Amino acid sequence: MTQNLSIIVIDSDTDSASKIVGYIKNLGNHAVVDGVASTFEAGFELIHKKRPVVVILEVDGDVDRSIEKIKAVLERFPQTSIFATCADKSSDTILKVIRAGASEYILRPISEPDLDAALQKVGRLWITQPGAQGEKGRIFALFSPKGGVGVTTLATNLAADIHKATKKPTLLVDLDLDAGDVTTFLNLKTSYTISDATLNINRLDESFLNGVIARHKTGIHVLSEPLMVEEATSIPGGDIRKLLTLLKDMFPYIVVDTSNVLDERVMTAIEMSDTTFLVFVMSLPGLKHVQRYMTYFDKTGMRPDRIKLVVNRYIKRGDIRIEDAERVLDHKLFWSLPNDYDAAISALNKGTPVSSYKPRSPLSASIADMTKSILKLNK
């Protein structure tokens, strides 16, 4: 998969900026200018919005002030490569700028060969070259219109059981960006989150992602929820699509725990999933919400066989039977999980999947059987 080398140009000289843009168009190298700004303030906004791989930044007569600008960019976007352009040829200035973190120091007026050499160096580090295409991983998304029905419990246990059954790398993605709890359920402390991946979306490759994905003691991999609310709100659906596309090249199985808000990010995961499990509890409000969303998915053109209905906390002697639900929803239920509160809450409090803590519980046995059925469907 070849990625474009995205570039932001910050230069107060419009003629110089125009020449840079023209050079980049001539050079190709999978490079594209995503924005041009004449002031640092406007350029910084572009960097935040576009997340470029390269920033070509003018160093003017006030070198110390320009150095502070370089540091400001790298403090917020540490993976960015900064090309400092400056007319000053003194070794003292060059050393100061490089020590501030600039990847390249290009003398002004900029020549096309100098810019080409710098871009090729960055390209070798960041552009993922096309290679042999292996089998793509399978994505299983879990969604519920209502919170509190056990989606995260099911997601964590399903990921653990898939890994246990297949012995293949399995990734659990927490896409409940505002209120994710995967790390809590697994008692897992992570140094990086999904926002670190999307913050660097234009230079993502397998090596980078392996650095931000955590490993749980069960053997599953985890891409955790953002730490800060502001990080969650700034992640667009397009970034989720790019991220999942790359992850499919890395992991045979990906389980996505989504929020109960069908926003652009969650809808992207559902659209990209091989199977979406619509989780609910057997109640009149539960049936009502599932019916609404089934109608919506049908209108969006999603094939009915890609949606699997899962009842959680099912009580066999409850007021609403499975056949009643299937008649109301006009859709077969894929699975029903027993109401095994003690096993679920005990495992949660221990920060481990039910299959590890209570392997002989009814809930553990049911999820294991559900996992086998899922793997048969996706052979």
Disulfide bonds with the S-S distance in Angstrom:
none
